[in-house]
Amino acid sequence: MTTPKRFSHETNITIRFAVVALLAVLIVPVLVSGAKVPQGDSPPKGLDIYLVAFHPMKQMPSHQMEVHHYCRQMNEDFAQCALFDGNAKDANLNGIEYIISEKLFDALPRDEKKYWHPHNYEILSGELAAPGMPSSAEHALMGGKMNSYGKTWHVWKTRSMDGPGDQLPLGEPVLAWSFNHDGEIKPGLVESRDKEMGIDSNALKMDRKDFISGAHSQDGVDALKRAFPGVQPSPGVRDSGATLGQ
């Protein structure tokens, strides 16, 4: 009977290290590769509607920013969006927006309505765009958003025309609003977006004139009127006259 060969303590340690090294070579690439495989359906996958618009802050309308929306239409009356300060890999998540139909807005409690901004001017002015979407699909999408409202909170003052912003999300969430009259948005903000993204806001405005006849008066159109004296009204954009404690 042959006696099994015994290895020295040093040899055993060497063999163990060799085995560990071999396992690392074989297993680590598999783990890394597996990490890149999607883990199944997830909420971000449903954010398949891409919109670009502009927001002033309701209590500080001079603070204005370009906002990239990644949205999911949950049903006919409700959509939810994640907001970013750009559309590149280094873009920062800086807010959320919920979009509801006129029907849902009308059913809200009176005290709640002051948080929801109107959308008609954004659409009719051409400020709201859906980059890369076929024109017929974009036209239908915007038509479906007429008379709707959005509730938007920004949680991070990131880069904008005002400067580089904060390095981290600081302070309390800030309620954003919409522009509702010609002359409210800072000069150059729309032009810069259009040039960078190949968007023609004036062409979008002309293409959406057929929406004017179906535009209803909306709450909140004049919410920022004191901050922008002398601004001009726009066809199809009218304040409802409701007083919401704004």
PyRosetta script that sets phi, psi and omega in degrees:
from pyrosetta import init, pose_from_sequence

init()
pose = pose_from_sequence("MTTPKRFSHETNITIRFAVVALLAVLIVPVLVSGAKVPQGDSPPKGLDIYLVAFHPMKQMPSHQMEVHHYCRQMNEDFAQCALFDGNAKDANLNGIEYIISEKLFDALPRDEKKYWHPHNYEILSGELAAPGMPSSAEHALMGGKMNSYGKTWHVWKTRSMDGPGDQLPLGEPVLAWSFNHDGEIKPGLVESRDKEMGIDSNALKMDRKDFISGAHSQDGVDALKRAFPGVQPSPGVRDSGATLGQ")
pose.set_psi(1, 130.0)
pose.set_omega(1, -177.1)
pose.set_phi(2, -83.3)
pose.set_psi(2, 130.5)
pose.set_omega(2, 178.4)
pose.set_phi(3, -80.2)
pose.set_psi(3, 128.0)
pose.set_omega(3, 179.5)
pose.set_phi(4, -57.5)
pose.set_psi(4, 139.2)
pose.set_omega(4, -179.5)
pose.set_phi(5, -72.8)
pose.set_psi(5, 134.1)
pose.set_omega(5, 178.9)
pose.set_phi(6, -100.9)
pose.set_psi(6, 137.4)
pose.set_omega(6, 177.5)
pose.set_phi(7, -98.1)
pose.set_psi(7, 152.7)
pose.set_omega(7, 177.7)
pose.set_phi(8, -70.6)
pose.set_psi(8, 163.6)
pose.set_omega(8, 178.8)
pose.set_phi(9, -57.4)
pose.set_psi(9, -42.6)
pose.set_omega(9, -179.3)
pose.set_phi(10, -63.8)
pose.set_psi(10, -39.8)
pose.set_omega(10, 180.0)
pose.set_phi(11, -66.4)
pose.set_psi(11, -40.6)
pose.set_omega(11, 178.4)
pose.set_phi(12, -60.0)
pose.set_psi(12, -42.1)
pose.set_omega(12, 179.3)
pose.set_phi(13, -63.6)
pose.set_psi(13, -42.2)
pose.set_omega(13, 179.5)
pose.set_phi(14, -61.5)
pose.set_psi(14, -42.4)
pose.set_omega(14, 180.0)
pose.set_phi(15, -64.3)
pose.set_psi(15, -42.3)
pose.set_omega(15, -179.9)
pose.set_phi(16, -61.7)
pose.set_psi(16, -44.1)
pose.set_omega(16, 178.0)
pose.set_phi(17, -61.8)
pose.set_psi(17, -40.0)
pose.set_omega(17, 179.9)
pose.set_phi(18, -63.4)
pose.set_psi(18, -41.4)
pose.set_omega(18, 178.8)
pose.set_phi(19, -64.3)
pose.set_psi(19, -44.4)
pose.set_omega(19, 179.2)
pose.set_phi(20, -61.5)
pose.set_psi(20, -43.5)
pose.set_omega(20, 179.8)
pose.set_phi(21, -62.5)
pose.set_psi(21, -41.5)
pose.set_omega(21, 179.4)
pose.set_phi(22, -64.3)
pose.set_psi(22, -43.0)
pose.set_omega(22, 178.0)
pose.set_phi(23, -61.9)
pose.set_psi(23, -39.6)
pose.set_omega(23, 178.9)
pose.set_phi(24, -62.0)
pose.set_psi(24, -42.2)
pose.set_omega(24, -179.9)
pose.set_phi(25, -64.0)
pose.set_psi(25, -37.7)
pose.set_omega(25, -175.8)
pose.set_phi(26, -83.7)
pose.set_psi(26, -38.8)
pose.set_omega(26, -170.9)
pose.set_phi(27, -90.7)
pose.set_psi(27, -41.5)
pose.set_omega(27, -175.3)
pose.set_phi(28, -56.2)
pose.set_psi(28, -47.1)
pose.set_omega(28, 178.1)
pose.set_phi(29, -59.1)
pose.set_psi(29, -34.4)
pose.set_omega(29, 178.1)
pose.set_phi(30, -66.3)
pose.set_psi(30, -41.9)
pose.set_omega(30, 179.0)
pose.set_phi(31, -64.5)
pose.set_psi(31, -43.4)
pose.set_omega(31, 179.2)
pose.set_phi(32, -63.2)
pose.set_psi(32, -43.8)
pose.set_omega(32, 179.0)
pose.set_phi(33, -63.0)
pose.set_psi(33, -40.5)
pose.set_omega(33, 179.5)
pose.set_phi(34, -65.1)
pose.set_psi(34, -32.0)
pose.set_omega(34, 179.7)
pose.set_phi(35, -66.7)
pose.set_psi(35, -23.7)
pose.set_omega(35, -179.2)
pose.set_phi(36, -84.9)
pose.set_psi(36, -11.6)
pose.set_omega(36, -180.0)
pose.set_phi(37, -79.2)
pose.set_psi(37, 129.6)
pose.set_omega(37, 178.9)
pose.set_phi(38, -54.5)
pose.set_psi(38, 142.2)
pose.set_omega(38, -177.4)
pose.set_phi(39, -91.0)
pose.set_psi(39, 27.3)
pose.set_omega(39, -179.4)
pose.set_phi(40, 100.9)
pose.set_psi(40, -174.6)
pose.set_omega(40, -179.4)
pose.set_phi(41, -63.5)
pose.set_psi(41, 137.2)
pose.set_omega(41, -179.5)
pose.set_phi(42, -143.9)
pose.set_psi(42, 158.3)
pose.set_omega(42, -177.9)
pose.set_phi(43, -52.2)
pose.set_psi(43, -43.6)
pose.set_omega(43, -178.7)
pose.set_phi(44, -59.7)
pose.set_psi(44, -26.7)
pose.set_omega(44, -179.9)
pose.set_phi(45, -64.0)
pose.set_psi(45, -27.0)
pose.set_omega(45, -178.6)
pose.set_phi(46, -83.5)
pose.set_psi(46, -5.8)
pose.set_omega(46, -179.2)
pose.set_phi(47, -83.3)
pose.set_psi(47, 71.3)
pose.set_omega(47, -169.8)
pose.set_phi(48, -105.8)
pose.set_psi(48, 9.6)
pose.set_omega(48, 174.3)
pose.set_phi(49, -110.0)
pose.set_psi(49, 120.9)
pose.set_omega(49, -176.1)
pose.set_phi(50, -108.5)
pose.set_psi(50, 121.4)
pose.set_omega(50, -179.4)
pose.set_phi(51, -128.1)
pose.set_psi(51, 149.3)
pose.set_omega(51, 174.5)
pose.set_phi(52, -128.3)
pose.set_psi(52, 130.9)
pose.set_omega(52, -179.7)
pose.set_phi(53, -148.7)
pose.set_psi(53, -164.8)
pose.set_omega(53, -177.3)
pose.set_phi(54, -136.8)
pose.set_psi(54, 141.8)
pose.set_omega(54, -178.9)
pose.set_phi(55, -127.0)
pose.set_psi(55, 131.6)
pose.set_omega(55, 162.2)
pose.set_phi(56, -95.9)
pose.set_psi(56, 153.5)
pose.set_omega(56, 175.3)
pose.set_phi(57, -83.0)
pose.set_psi(57, 137.0)
pose.set_omega(57, -171.6)
pose.set_phi(58, -62.2)
pose.set_psi(58, -42.3)
pose.set_omega(58, -179.2)
pose.set_phi(59, -89.0)
pose.set_psi(59, -6.6)
pose.set_omega(59, 177.9)
pose.set_phi(60, -144.2)
pose.set_psi(60, 71.1)
pose.set_omega(60, -171.9)
pose.set_phi(61, -61.1)
pose.set_psi(61, -18.8)
pose.set_omega(61, 178.7)
pose.set_phi(62, -72.5)
pose.set_psi(62, -18.2)
pose.set_omega(62, 175.7)
pose.set_phi(63, -86.9)
pose.set_psi(63, 107.3)
pose.set_omega(63, -174.0)
pose.set_phi(64, -127.2)
pose.set_psi(64, 148.8)
pose.set_omega(64, -176.3)
pose.set_phi(65, -150.6)
pose.set_psi(65, 153.8)
pose.set_omega(65, 170.0)
pose.set_phi(66, -80.7)
pose.set_psi(66, 134.7)
pose.set_omega(66, -174.1)
pose.set_phi(67, -130.5)
pose.set_psi(67, 131.0)
pose.set_omega(67, 179.2)
pose.set_phi(68, -103.8)
pose.set_psi(68, 118.8)
pose.set_omega(68, -175.8)
pose.set_phi(69, -103.1)
pose.set_psi(69, 131.9)
pose.set_omega(69, 172.2)
pose.set_phi(70, -118.3)
pose.set_psi(70, 110.2)
pose.set_omega(70, -164.8)
pose.set_phi(71, -120.5)
pose.set_psi(71, 157.8)
pose.set_omega(71, 171.9)
pose.set_phi(72, -128.3)
pose.set_psi(72, 126.7)
pose.set_omega(72, 176.5)
pose.set_phi(73, -82.7)
pose.set_psi(73, 106.4)
pose.set_omega(73, -175.4)
pose.set_phi(74, -75.3)
pose.set_psi(74, -39.1)
pose.set_omega(74, 174.6)
pose.set_phi(75, -160.6)
pose.set_psi(75, -173.3)
pose.set_omega(75, -174.9)
pose.set_phi(76, -59.6)
pose.set_psi(76, -27.9)
pose.set_omega(76, -172.8)
pose.set_phi(77, -108.9)
pose.set_psi(77, -4.2)
pose.set_omega(77, -170.7)
pose.set_phi(78, -145.1)
pose.set_psi(78, 132.6)
pose.set_omega(78, 174.4)
pose.set_phi(79, -135.2)
pose.set_psi(79, 154.9)
pose.set_omega(79, 177.2)
pose.set_phi(80, -132.6)
pose.set_psi(80, 142.4)
pose.set_omega(80, -172.8)
pose.set_phi(81, -133.4)
pose.set_psi(81, 142.4)
pose.set_omega(81, 167.9)
pose.set_phi(82, -97.2)
pose.set_psi(82, 134.3)
pose.set_omega(82, -174.1)
pose.set_phi(83, -108.7)
pose.set_psi(83, 136.8)
pose.set_omega(83, 179.5)
pose.set_phi(84, -129.9)
pose.set_psi(84, 161.5)
pose.set_omega(84, 178.7)
pose.set_phi(85, -91.8)
pose.set_psi(85, 9.3)
pose.set_omega(85, 177.4)
pose.set_phi(86, -173.3)
pose.set_psi(86, -175.3)
pose.set_omega(86, 179.9)
pose.set_phi(87, -123.8)
pose.set_psi(87, 15.7)
pose.set_omega(87, 178.4)
pose.set_phi(88, -98.8)
pose.set_psi(88, 175.4)
pose.set_omega(88, -177.3)
pose.set_phi(89, -62.2)
pose.set_psi(89, -26.3)
pose.set_omega(89, -178.2)
pose.set_phi(90, -93.4)
pose.set_psi(90, 11.5)
pose.set_omega(90, 179.9)
pose.set_phi(91, -65.4)
pose.set_psi(91, 146.4)
pose.set_omega(91, -179.5)
pose.set_phi(92, -100.8)
pose.set_psi(92, 134.7)
pose.set_omega(92, 172.3)
pose.set_phi(93, -73.5)
pose.set_psi(93, 115.5)
pose.set_omega(93, -173.8)
pose.set_phi(94, -128.4)
pose.set_psi(94, 9.6)
pose.set_omega(94, 177.6)
pose.set_phi(95, 178.6)
pose.set_psi(95, 179.2)
pose.set_omega(95, 175.7)
pose.set_phi(96, -137.2)
pose.set_psi(96, 153.1)
pose.set_omega(96, 174.2)
pose.set_phi(97, -141.5)
pose.set_psi(97, 136.7)
pose.set_omega(97, 172.3)
pose.set_phi(98, -110.8)
pose.set_psi(98, 136.5)
pose.set_omega(98, -178.1)
pose.set_phi(99, -119.2)
pose.set_psi(99, 127.9)
pose.set_omega(99, -179.6)
pose.set_phi(100, -128.1)
pose.set_psi(100, 157.7)
pose.set_omega(100, 178.8)
pose.set_phi(101, -75.5)
pose.set_psi(101, 166.9)
pose.set_omega(101, 175.9)
pose.set_phi(102, -58.9)
pose.set_psi(102, -36.9)
pose.set_omega(102, -179.7)
pose.set_phi(103, -60.7)
pose.set_psi(103, -45.9)
pose.set_omega(103, 179.0)
pose.set_phi(104, -69.4)
pose.set_psi(104, -37.3)
pose.set_omega(104, 179.1)
pose.set_phi(105, -62.0)
pose.set_psi(105, -44.4)
pose.set_omega(105, -178.3)
pose.set_phi(106, -61.7)
pose.set_psi(106, -24.3)
pose.set_omega(106, -178.8)
pose.set_phi(107, -88.3)
pose.set_psi(107, -5.2)
pose.set_omega(107, -178.2)
pose.set_phi(108, -71.5)
pose.set_psi(108, 151.4)
pose.set_omega(108, 172.3)
pose.set_phi(109, -60.9)
pose.set_psi(109, 150.2)
pose.set_omega(109, -176.9)
pose.set_phi(110, -55.6)
pose.set_psi(110, -44.7)
pose.set_omega(110, -177.4)
pose.set_phi(111, -67.9)
pose.set_psi(111, -21.3)
pose.set_omega(111, 180.0)
pose.set_phi(112, -80.3)
pose.set_psi(112, -30.1)
pose.set_omega(112, -172.5)
pose.set_phi(113, -62.0)
pose.set_psi(113, -24.1)
pose.set_omega(113, -177.6)
pose.set_phi(114, -68.2)
pose.set_psi(114, -10.8)
pose.set_omega(114, 179.2)
pose.set_phi(115, -92.1)
pose.set_psi(115, -6.3)
pose.set_omega(115, -172.0)
pose.set_phi(116, -109.5)
pose.set_psi(116, 124.2)
pose.set_omega(116, -178.5)
pose.set_phi(117, -95.6)
pose.set_psi(117, 150.9)
pose.set_omega(117, 179.9)
pose.set_phi(118, -80.4)
pose.set_psi(118, 156.4)
pose.set_omega(118, -174.6)
pose.set_phi(119, -113.6)
pose.set_psi(119, -9.7)
pose.set_omega(119, -170.9)
pose.set_phi(120, -59.8)
pose.set_psi(120, -42.1)
pose.set_omega(120, -179.3)
pose.set_phi(121, -65.4)
pose.set_psi(121, -42.1)
pose.set_omega(121, 179.9)
pose.set_phi(122, -55.8)
pose.set_psi(122, -39.9)
pose.set_omega(122, -178.4)
pose.set_phi(123, -75.8)
pose.set_psi(123, -51.4)
pose.set_omega(123, -174.5)
pose.set_phi(124, -67.6)
pose.set_psi(124, -27.2)
pose.set_omega(124, -178.9)
pose.set_phi(125, -81.7)
pose.set_psi(125, -15.0)
pose.set_omega(125, -175.5)
pose.set_phi(126, 86.3)
pose.set_psi(126, 2.3)
pose.set_omega(126, 178.2)
pose.set_phi(127, -64.8)
pose.set_psi(127, -40.1)
pose.set_omega(127, 179.6)
pose.set_phi(128, -83.9)
pose.set_psi(128, 123.4)
pose.set_omega(128, -177.4)
pose.set_phi(129, -133.8)
pose.set_psi(129, 156.8)
pose.set_omega(129, 176.9)
pose.set_phi(130, -121.8)
pose.set_psi(130, 82.0)
pose.set_omega(130, -175.0)
pose.set_phi(131, -56.5)
pose.set_psi(131, 135.8)
pose.set_omega(131, 176.6)
pose.set_phi(132, 83.6)
pose.set_psi(132, -9.9)
pose.set_omega(132, 179.7)
pose.set_phi(133, -83.7)
pose.set_psi(133, 136.4)
pose.set_omega(133, 176.8)
pose.set_phi(134, -52.5)
pose.set_psi(134, 142.6)
pose.set_omega(134, -172.7)
pose.set_phi(135, -57.6)
pose.set_psi(135, -38.9)
pose.set_omega(135, -179.7)
pose.set_phi(136, -66.7)
pose.set_psi(136, -38.3)
pose.set_omega(136, 178.5)
pose.set_phi(137, -69.9)
pose.set_psi(137, -40.3)
pose.set_omega(137, 178.6)
pose.set_phi(138, -63.6)
pose.set_psi(138, -41.4)
pose.set_omega(138, 179.9)
pose.set_phi(139, -61.4)
pose.set_psi(139, -42.9)
pose.set_omega(139, 179.0)
pose.set_phi(140, -66.2)
pose.set_psi(140, -40.5)
pose.set_omega(140, 179.2)
pose.set_phi(141, -61.5)
pose.set_psi(141, -47.3)
pose.set_omega(141, -178.5)
pose.set_phi(142, -66.7)
pose.set_psi(142, -36.2)
pose.set_omega(142, 177.0)
pose.set_phi(143, -62.6)
pose.set_psi(143, -36.3)
pose.set_omega(143, 178.8)
pose.set_phi(144, -72.2)
pose.set_psi(144, -17.5)
pose.set_omega(144, 179.5)
pose.set_phi(145, -95.7)
pose.set_psi(145, -4.1)
pose.set_omega(145, 176.7)
pose.set_phi(146, -59.4)
pose.set_psi(146, 140.4)
pose.set_omega(146, 178.9)
pose.set_phi(147, 70.3)
pose.set_psi(147, 11.3)
pose.set_omega(147, 179.0)
pose.set_phi(148, -88.4)
pose.set_psi(148, 174.2)
pose.set_omega(148, -179.1)
pose.set_phi(149, -135.8)
pose.set_psi(149, 155.7)
pose.set_omega(149, 178.0)
pose.set_phi(150, -130.0)
pose.set_psi(150, 143.9)
pose.set_omega(150, 172.9)
pose.set_phi(151, -115.3)
pose.set_psi(151, 114.7)
pose.set_omega(151, -170.5)
pose.set_phi(152, -126.6)
pose.set_psi(152, 128.7)
pose.set_omega(152, 174.2)
pose.set_phi(153, -119.8)
pose.set_psi(153, 127.8)
pose.set_omega(153, 172.7)
pose.set_phi(154, -101.3)
pose.set_psi(154, 130.9)
pose.set_omega(154, -174.6)
pose.set_phi(155, -111.5)
pose.set_psi(155, 0.2)
pose.set_omega(155, -177.0)
pose.set_phi(156, -151.5)
pose.set_psi(156, 120.6)
pose.set_omega(156, 175.7)
pose.set_phi(157, -81.8)
pose.set_psi(157, 89.4)
pose.set_omega(157, -178.3)
pose.set_phi(158, -95.6)
pose.set_psi(158, -168.9)
pose.set_omega(158, -175.4)
pose.set_phi(159, -56.2)
pose.set_psi(159, 142.5)
pose.set_omega(159, 178.0)
pose.set_phi(160, -161.2)
pose.set_psi(160, -173.1)
pose.set_omega(160, 177.2)
pose.set_phi(161, -62.2)
pose.set_psi(161, -21.3)
pose.set_omega(161, -178.5)
pose.set_phi(162, -78.8)
pose.set_psi(162, -12.8)
pose.set_omega(162, -179.9)
pose.set_phi(163, 143.4)
pose.set_psi(163, -170.4)
pose.set_omega(163, -174.9)
pose.set_phi(164, -72.2)
pose.set_psi(164, -19.9)
pose.set_omega(164, 179.3)
pose.set_phi(165, 83.2)
pose.set_psi(165, -169.1)
pose.set_omega(165, -178.3)
pose.set_phi(166, -87.7)
pose.set_psi(166, 150.7)
pose.set_omega(166, 179.9)
pose.set_phi(167, -73.8)
pose.set_psi(167, -25.3)
pose.set_omega(167, -179.6)
pose.set_phi(168, -137.1)
pose.set_psi(168, 161.6)
pose.set_omega(168, 174.2)
pose.set_phi(169, -67.6)
pose.set_psi(169, 116.5)
pose.set_omega(169, -175.9)
pose.set_phi(170, -121.8)
pose.set_psi(170, 148.7)
pose.set_omega(170, 172.8)
pose.set_phi(171, 74.3)
pose.set_psi(171, -162.4)
pose.set_omega(171, -175.9)
pose.set_phi(172, -87.5)
pose.set_psi(172, 156.2)
pose.set_omega(172, 173.3)
pose.set_phi(173, -59.9)
pose.set_psi(173, 149.4)
pose.set_omega(173, -178.1)
pose.set_phi(174, -118.0)
pose.set_psi(174, 131.4)
pose.set_omega(174, 179.2)
pose.set_phi(175, -76.9)
pose.set_psi(175, 124.3)
pose.set_omega(175, 177.7)
pose.set_phi(176, -93.9)
pose.set_psi(176, 162.9)
pose.set_omega(176, -179.8)
pose.set_phi(177, -132.1)
pose.set_psi(177, -173.2)
pose.set_omega(177, 178.2)
pose.set_phi(178, -118.1)
pose.set_psi(178, 156.6)
pose.set_omega(178, 170.3)
pose.set_phi(179, -80.0)
pose.set_psi(179, 142.3)
pose.set_omega(179, -174.8)
pose.set_phi(180, -135.9)
pose.set_psi(180, 2.3)
pose.set_omega(180, 178.0)
pose.set_phi(181, -144.5)
pose.set_psi(181, 151.9)
pose.set_omega(181, 172.8)
pose.set_phi(182, -62.9)
pose.set_psi(182, 135.2)
pose.set_omega(182, 177.5)
pose.set_phi(183, 98.3)
pose.set_psi(183, -3.9)
pose.set_omega(183, 179.8)
pose.set_phi(184, -81.5)
pose.set_psi(184, -37.5)
pose.set_omega(184, -176.4)
pose.set_phi(185, -78.7)
pose.set_psi(185, 145.4)
pose.set_omega(185, -177.8)
pose.set_phi(186, -63.9)
pose.set_psi(186, 138.9)
pose.set_omega(186, 176.8)
pose.set_phi(187, -57.5)
pose.set_psi(187, 135.0)
pose.set_omega(187, 176.7)
pose.set_phi(188, 97.5)
pose.set_psi(188, -19.1)
pose.set_omega(188, -176.2)
pose.set_phi(189, -69.0)
pose.set_psi(189, -50.1)
pose.set_omega(189, 178.3)
pose.set_phi(190, -68.1)
pose.set_psi(190, -42.9)
pose.set_omega(190, -177.9)
pose.set_phi(191, -60.5)
pose.set_psi(191, -39.5)
pose.set_omega(191, 179.5)
pose.set_phi(192, -65.5)
pose.set_psi(192, -44.5)
pose.set_omega(192, 178.3)
pose.set_phi(193, -61.1)
pose.set_psi(193, -46.3)
pose.set_omega(193, -177.7)
pose.set_phi(194, -61.7)
pose.set_psi(194, -42.9)
pose.set_omega(194, -179.1)
pose.set_phi(195, -65.9)
pose.set_psi(195, -43.2)
pose.set_omega(195, -177.0)
pose.set_phi(196, -69.9)
pose.set_psi(196, -35.3)
pose.set_omega(196, -173.1)
pose.set_phi(197, -106.9)
pose.set_psi(197, 1.2)
pose.set_omega(197, 179.4)
pose.set_phi(198, 68.8)
pose.set_psi(198, 36.2)
pose.set_omega(198, 179.6)
pose.set_phi(199, -103.3)
pose.set_psi(199, 141.4)
pose.set_omega(199, 176.4)
pose.set_phi(200, -113.2)
pose.set_psi(200, 93.0)
pose.set_omega(200, -176.6)
pose.set_phi(201, -62.3)
pose.set_psi(201, -37.2)
pose.set_omega(201, 179.6)
pose.set_phi(202, -64.8)
pose.set_psi(202, -39.0)
pose.set_omega(202, 177.6)
pose.set_phi(203, -66.0)
pose.set_psi(203, -39.0)
pose.set_omega(203, 177.6)
pose.set_phi(204, -64.0)
pose.set_psi(204, -40.7)
pose.set_omega(204, 178.4)
pose.set_phi(205, -59.8)
pose.set_psi(205, -45.1)
pose.set_omega(205, 179.5)
pose.set_phi(206, -65.1)
pose.set_psi(206, -41.0)
pose.set_omega(206, -177.1)
pose.set_phi(207, -67.5)
pose.set_psi(207, -22.3)
pose.set_omega(207, -175.9)
pose.set_phi(208, -100.3)
pose.set_psi(208, 10.0)
pose.set_omega(208, 179.9)
pose.set_phi(209, -60.1)
pose.set_psi(209, -26.6)
pose.set_omega(209, -179.2)
pose.set_phi(210, -70.2)
pose.set_psi(210, -9.8)
pose.set_omega(210, 176.9)
pose.set_phi(211, -80.8)
pose.set_psi(211, -18.9)
pose.set_omega(211, -171.7)
pose.set_phi(212, -59.7)
pose.set_psi(212, -40.6)
pose.set_omega(212, -176.5)
pose.set_phi(213, -63.8)
pose.set_psi(213, -24.4)
pose.set_omega(213, -180.0)
pose.set_phi(214, -100.4)
pose.set_psi(214, 7.2)
pose.set_omega(214, -178.9)
pose.set_phi(215, -79.0)
pose.set_psi(215, 129.3)
pose.set_omega(215, 177.6)
pose.set_phi(216, -97.4)
pose.set_psi(216, 159.3)
pose.set_omega(216, 171.0)
pose.set_phi(217, -64.8)
pose.set_psi(217, 147.7)
pose.set_omega(217, -175.8)
pose.set_phi(218, -131.1)
pose.set_psi(218, 148.6)
pose.set_omega(218, 173.5)
pose.set_phi(219, -69.7)
pose.set_psi(219, 145.0)
pose.set_omega(219, 173.0)
pose.set_phi(220, 87.4)
pose.set_psi(220, -1.0)
pose.set_omega(220, -179.8)
pose.set_phi(221, -60.9)
pose.set_psi(221, -38.9)
pose.set_omega(221, -177.8)
pose.set_phi(222, -99.1)
pose.set_psi(222, 16.8)
pose.set_omega(222, -176.1)
pose.set_phi(223, -61.9)
pose.set_psi(223, -29.6)
pose.set_omega(223, -177.7)
pose.set_phi(224, -106.5)
pose.set_psi(224, 16.1)
pose.set_omega(224, -173.4)
pose.set_phi(225, -58.2)
pose.set_psi(225, -38.5)
pose.set_omega(225, -179.1)
pose.set_phi(226, -67.0)
pose.set_psi(226, -28.8)
pose.set_omega(226, -179.1)
pose.set_phi(227, -78.9)
pose.set_psi(227, -18.6)
pose.set_omega(227, -177.5)
pose.set_phi(228, -131.1)
pose.set_psi(228, 69.2)
pose.set_omega(228, -179.7)
pose.set_phi(229, -66.0)
pose.set_psi(229, 143.1)
pose.set_omega(229, 175.8)
pose.set_phi(230, 84.1)
pose.set_psi(230, 6.1)
pose.set_omega(230, 179.7)
pose.set_phi(231, -72.5)
pose.set_psi(231, 159.5)
pose.set_omega(231, -174.6)
pose.set_phi(232, -102.4)
pose.set_psi(232, 140.7)
pose.set_omega(232, 177.1)
pose.set_phi(233, -70.2)
pose.set_psi(233, 162.7)
pose.set_omega(233, -179.5)
pose.set_phi(234, -126.5)
pose.set_psi(234, 141.1)
pose.set_omega(234, -179.6)
pose.set_phi(235, -56.1)
pose.set_psi(235, 133.2)
pose.set_omega(235, 178.3)
pose.set_phi(236, 87.2)
pose.set_psi(236, -3.2)
pose.set_omega(236, -177.9)
pose.set_phi(237, -116.0)
pose.set_psi(237, 109.2)
pose.set_omega(237, -176.0)
pose.set_phi(238, -136.9)
pose.set_psi(238, 141.9)
pose.set_omega(238, 177.0)
pose.set_phi(239, -81.4)
pose.set_psi(239, 142.8)
pose.set_omega(239, -178.4)
pose.set_phi(240, -74.4)
pose.set_psi(240, -18.0)
pose.set_omega(240, -177.7)
pose.set_phi(241, 87.8)
pose.set_psi(241, 0.8)
pose.set_omega(241, 179.2)
pose.set_phi(242, -72.4)
pose.set_psi(242, 142.6)
pose.set_omega(242, 176.9)
pose.set_phi(243, -104.0)
pose.set_psi(243, 115.8)
pose.set_omega(243, -173.0)
pose.set_phi(244, -117.4)
pose.set_psi(244, 21.7)
pose.set_omega(244, -178.7)
pose.set_phi(245, 67.3)
pose.set_psi(245, 38.0)
pose.set_omega(245, -176.0)
pose.set_phi(246, -85.4)
pose.dump_pdb("model.pdb")
